[in-house]
Amino acid sequence: MVREFQQYINKYNLIAEGDKLILALSGGIDSMVLADLLLKSKVEFVAAHCNFHLRGNESDGDDWFVRKFAEKRGIQCYVKHFETEKYAAKYGISIEMAARDLRYGWFEQLRQQLGYDKIAVAHHADDQAETFFINLLRGAGLNGLKGMKPQNGVIIRPLLWASREQIRKYAVENHIVWREDHTNVESVYLRNRIRNQLLPVFDELQPKARQGLYKSLEHLSAENELYRALLKEKLAQIVERDGEIQRLPYSVLSPSAGGPSTGSGTLDFTFQLLFEWLRQYGFNTDQCHFIHEAIGTGIGNQYCSPTHCVVIGREDLQLSEIKEKTDDEILIQIGEEEILSPIHLCFSNLEKTPDFVIDKSSDVAQLDFDKLKFPLTLRHWQHADRFHPLGMKGSKLLSDFFVDQKFTEYQKQNVWLLVSADGDILWAVGYRMDDRFKIGQDTKTVFECRFCRP
């Protein structure tokens, strides 16, 4: 296996002479085998271990195990502790996604701090199969289905060629000790259900079914590279630059400009082109759908990712980068002024027609436009903040509202408030709007603020 390992590294030029690596060492069988192979190949590396505190004493046991292994082998070892569940709650993402973000963020920070070249992770061929089915079930496109690459920037995957069975056989034959994660056999997470329930059935369909899947992933990866290259060339041709503003003319989004439009509810060429342009600036799928549907009817509507904003113009979409006013207060204006937002927000002006239906979701605030004083700001909670929660006649301290909602201290410090120019709190974003600014019988225009969770 050492020979195959070195051949794979040479084939994809994963480790050059003199490269210094950070090895993501969890203590599990995959990373322990990778550590052994790197040692036998005389590659210089340090170990980095993440303690996510998700499995109680087991997490601490992994921590101790990795430290002792590194000490015994004379390997420098770095350990980082994370509040994973708090991070997941803050950003509204799964525990798995939170752990991934925290892990890779710290690895890169450590790499730059040490001046090292690459980060080695122990993904293997069976991880590829599991990832393919996860993304397939989530409705991913070509980019999600192509699988992981042997190298992605500074991240290298020297074990991507090996199956879980090959890795286990090597570990047993070479007397490698590892830590078992009992959650791997529990079908709680989607990845585990695919591993323990779906893939065994998949293997029974025909001989070498998994090898066929790996070959398909190679084809998808190559086709994705071609698609990305052509897409970059296409966007360079159609996106116009006007100083710091990028403009995408509606003329290039018509079906005749490059692809047929399909029926309602089906992705078409125009949406895909729009999505590929905006996704690189932090816009999520839901926002791109709102933007796509607003073209031609929502002139002046504004949509923000954490880094950029799009305005629906008469003839084009106008994209500009967010410039923060201060670290804690973010300016929002309407019309042709800048919109600044640290979170995914969509702003629309809607006519209140007789058949208008109020959206009662906590992720949406529909306000009476004529009652607002601009510019609006987004800021965090401050002591003595007071507002009129929707449904109440009187005012309430925001701190008391937090108590009623059973907010943790962490939630209090991280909630965003939409505030008018005269200081009135219009909306505790994602929780409750102010009753004084709700839609009434005399409302003519509705200012809609929609929180699009990432």
N, C-alpha and C positions, 0 to 999 in steps of 0.2 A: 504493500500500500504506500510505502514511502516513495517508491519509484513513480507510481501513478500520480501521487501528490506533487512531486517535483516536476513531472511532465506537464501537468495542468497549469502549474505556475508559469512555466516557461512558455507554454502555448499562448497564454493571454498576457504575458509580461506583467504578472501581478506584483512581483517583488524584484526590484532591480538590485544590483550589487551595492551594498552600503545602506540600503533602506532600513530605517528604524520603525518598528511597528508598535502599535498599542493593540493588545489582544483583549477582546471582550470575553472575560472569563467568568462564567456563571457558576461553575462547579458541576454542571451537568455533563453527560457523556460526550456530547458533541464538542464542546469547548475544551474539555480535558484531552480528547484525542487530538484536536488541533494544536494544543499546547505541546503535546508530545512530538507531533510531526514537525513543528517549528524548531523545537530543540534539536531533533535529530538532523534537521536540515541546516543547523547552525545559523538561524536567523535571529538577529538581535531584536528583542521585544520586552515590553513591560506589560503587566497585567492590570486590567481595570475591571472592577466588580461593582455592580449596582445592587444596593439593598433597597427594594421597593416597599418593604414592610407590609406585604400582602398575605404572608403565610405564617405570621406569628413567630414561634420559636424556630420553625424550619428556615425562615429567611435569615435569622441570625446564625443558624447552623451552617448555612451555605457561606455566609460571610466568614465565619471562623475557619471553615474548611479551605477556602481559597487562600486566606492569609497564611495558613500553615503550609499549604502546598508551595506557595511562592517562596516562603522563608526557607523551606527545605531545598528547593532548587536554586536558590540564590537569585530569584527574580524580583525586581522592584514591583511592588503591588500598591495600587491606589483603589480606595473604596469610597463610594459616595452613597449617602442615605437620602431617600426621597419621600416626600409626603404625597404619594401617588394618588390616593383617593381624593384628596383636596384639590389636586391639580385637575383631575378628571371632572370634578364637580364644577370648578371654576369655568372651564372651557366647554362644558356640556358634551364631553366625548367619553368613549368607553375606557375602561381601565387598561385594556390592551393598547389602545392608541396613546393613552397618557404615558404608559411605561415606555413606549417606543419613542415618543417625543423627548422625554426626559433623558433616556439612555443616549440617543444619538446627539442630543444637544451637549451633554456633558462630555462625551467622547471627543467631539470636535474642540470643545473648550480646552480639554486636557492636551489634545494633540498640538494645538497652537502654543499652549503654555510650555510644553516640553520641546517644541521644535521638531517633532517627529513627522514622519512622512505619510504613513497610512494607518488605517484602523482595520484590523482583521476580525471578522465575525464568522461564526461557525454554521452558517446556513448550508444545508445539503440538498440533495436531489429531491428527497421526499418533502422538504419544506416548499420546494417549487410547486409540486403537485397540490399541496394543501392551499397554497396562496392562490393558485389558478382557480380552484373551486370557490374559495372565499370571494374573490373578485367577480367570478361568474355569477354567483348568487346575488351580489350587490349591484348587478347591472353595469359592470365596468365595460369600457370600450377597449380598443386595441392596446392602449398604453397600460391598462391594468391587467390585461390577460397575457401579456408577453412574458411575464415572469421576471425574476431578478437576474441582473447581469453579473458576470464574474467580478467586474469592477464598475463602481458608480462613484466617480470623483475620487475621493481618498478612501472610500470604503471598498475593501476587497473581500471576496468570498472563496477562499482556496479549497473549500470542501464541497463546492456546489456540484461536483461530478459524482460524489459518493452517495450511496443509499444509506438509509438508517441501518439496514442489515449489515452492510460492509463495515460501517463504523463500529457497531456492537461487536462484530467478530474480531476486529483489530484490537479493541479495548480488552476483550477477554484474553486473547492470545498474548498480549503484551502486559498483562497484569496491571492495567490502568484502573485506578480507583476513582469513582465519581459519586455524585450525590443524585439521588432519585427525587424528582418532583412528583409527589403523589397526585397533583392536580392534572398531570398529563394523561392519566387513565380515567379521569372523570369527564363525562360528556357535558360539561357546563358551558364552556366557551365554544364558539362556532368552530374554531380550528380543531379542537379536540374531537368534536362530533364528526368532522370530516375525516380525521385521522383514524378514529376508532370504529366508525360505522360505515361511512361512504367508501373509503378507499379499499377496504377488504372486499366489498361487493364489486367494485370497479376491477380489481385484479382477477376476479373470477369470470369476467365477461369473455376474455380470450387470452391466450398465452402472450406474454410480453406486452400487456395492455399499457403498463406504465412507461415502458420504453417508447411506445408510440406517442404517448402524451409528451414526453421529454422532447421528442423530435418535432412535434407540433409547436412546442414552446420556442424552439430554436427558429423555426420559420416565422412565427409571430414576432419575435424579437427583430429579425432582419427586416421584415415588412414594416415594423414600426419605425425603424431607423430611416427607411426610405420615406415614409409618410411624414416624419418630422422634418426631414430636409426639404421636401416639397412644400410643406406648410410654411416653413420659415421664409422660403422664397416667395410664396404667394402673399403672405402678410406684408413683406417688404415692398411689394408692388402696390398694394391697395390701401395701406394705412398712411395717411398724410400727416406731416408734422408741421405744426404752427407754433413755433417757439417751444414752450413747455407742454403744450396741449397736443395730444394725438387725436386725429379725426378719422372715423370710419364712415365713408359715405354710404347712404342707404342704397345707392345704385348698385354697389357690389354685393348687396345682400338679397337682391332679387333673384328668383329661381333661374332666370335667363343668364345670370352672371356666372354660372358655373355648375349648377346642379338642379335637379327637379325638386319642387316642393311636394311634400306628402300630405296626407290628410291630417285633420286635427287629432292631437294626441300622439303623433308620431314624430320622432326627431327627423329633421330634414337638413339639407345641406347648409341653409342659411344659419340655422341655430348652431350647427357644429362649428362653422367658421367663426361665429361670434364667441362661442364658448372657448375655443382654442386661443382666441386673441385675449380674452379677459381672464382666463384662469391663471395665466402667468403673473397677473397683478393682484391675486388673492381673492377673486370673486368666486363664489361657490355656484353649484348647479342651479339652486333655487333662484338666486339673484339673476343669473343669466336668462332663466325662463321669464322672470318679470320684465327684464330689459327687452327681450325679444318681443314679448307681447305688447309692450308699451310703444314700440316704434310706430309712428304715424298717428297715434292717439294720445300719447302722454307727454306732449311737448312741455319741457320744463321739469319733468320728473327727474329725480336724482337718486343715485344708488352708490353706496360706499362699501368698499372692503376696508380692512384695517390700514391699507397703505394708499389706496387710490379711490377716485370718485368718477362716475360716469354721469353725464347730463344728456337727456334726450333732446336733441336739437331739431330744427325743422328739416334739415337736409342730411344730418349726420349725427353720429354718436361722438361725444367729446370726452376724452379721458385725460385726467390730470392727477398729479401726485399730491397726496395730502401733506400739508405743512402745518405742524403743530404750533398752536399759540403758546401753550406752556405745557409742562409735564402733566398737570392735573386738570386743565381746563381746555376743552376743544371747541373751536368756533364752527357754527353751522350757519350758512346764509342761503338764501334762495335767489332765483333769477340767474344772473350771469356771474354771481360772486362765488368765491370758493366754498366748498363744503368740506368740513374736516370731521372725521369720525374714527375712533379707535376700535370700533366694532362693526360688524356687518349690519348696516342699516339701509333701508330703502325709503325714500321720501317721495310722496306723490300728492298732487292736488287733484281732488275728485269732485265732480259736480254732484250735489245732493239732489238726485232725481226722486220722484214720488215712489219709485220701487227700490230705492237704495236700502241695502241690507247692512246693518251694523255688524262688524266683525268683533266678536266678544272674546277672541283669543288673547291671552296675556302677552303674547308676542307682538301684538298690534295695538297702537294707540291711534284712534281716529278723533281728531281735535277740530274744533270750530276755527277755521282759518282767520276769521275776522276778529277773534278774541286774542290772537297771538301778537306778541311784540318781538320783532326780529332785530338783530340776529339771535338765534338760539345758541345755547352752549350745552356741552356734555361735560359733566364733572362728577367726582365722587362725593359721597355723603360727608357733611360737616355737622358738628354739634349745633344744636338749636334749629336745624332744618325742620320745617313744618309744611305740610300740605293737606289737601282735602281728598282723602281716598275716595275713589269712585263708589257711589252708593251711600256716602255719609254726608250729612248737612254741615257738620262742623269740621274744624281743622284737627290735625293730630300731629304730634311730634313724629318725625320719621323714625326716631329711635324706638318709640312705642310701637309703631307699625312693624318694625323689625322683630320686636319681642312677640307680637301677636302672630307673626309668620314663622316664629321659631327659628330665626336666622342665627347661624353661628357667627362668631366674631369675624371669621374669615369672609363669610358672605357679605356682612355689613361693609367691610372695607373694599369689596370688589364690585358692588352694584353700581351701575351708571345711572345718573339722573339727567333727564332732558329739562333744561331750564330756560325760561324766557328772558328777554333783555332786561326786564324789571325785577328779575330774581325769583319769579314764581316757578315752583317745581311743577312741570307739566306731566311728567311720567317717570316712575321708577322702572327703568327699562326691563321688560320681561316679567313685571310683577303687577303694577297697578298705576293707572293714570289718575290725574286730578279731576274731581267731579266738576269743578268750575269751568272746565274747558271742553266738556263733552258736547256731543252733537245735540242740538235742540230743534224745535219746530221751525225756528227762524234761520237756521243754518243754511247758507247757500253753497259754500265751498268747504270741503272736508280736507284737512291736512293730515294725510296718513303717514305714520311712521311705522315701519315694519322691521322687526328684529329677525334677521335671517341667521339662524344658528349655524356655525361651521360644521 
